[in-house]
Amino acid sequence: MLILLIAVIIVWEAFWTYKACWLAAKQEQKAWFLVFLLFNLLGIPEIIYLLYNKKKLNESVEKIESL
């Protein structure tokens, strides 16, 4: 059971870190990108960043999907 919990936490962290790093890189926000890579706090900073930049994220996804 403990191993399952650890696996879920690892997947949770990796997902949010990847998503936030991708957006920060697309927006050329190097400082945010480094913060996400250096500080892993269960995805909380990444989620806050993504919520704050939700409009930019949606625009980037729509642009990619239109290709």
C-alpha angles and dihedrals in degrees: 000000000000091000090053091051091050091049092051091050091049092050091045092052095044093050096051094040092051093047094048094043090051093053093044091051092048090051091045092239099151095173093056091045091056093045091055092049095046102040116052109183103160091286095293097128090043093052092049091049092049093048090050092049097037094126092054091047092052091048091051093049093048090050092052093046091052092059 
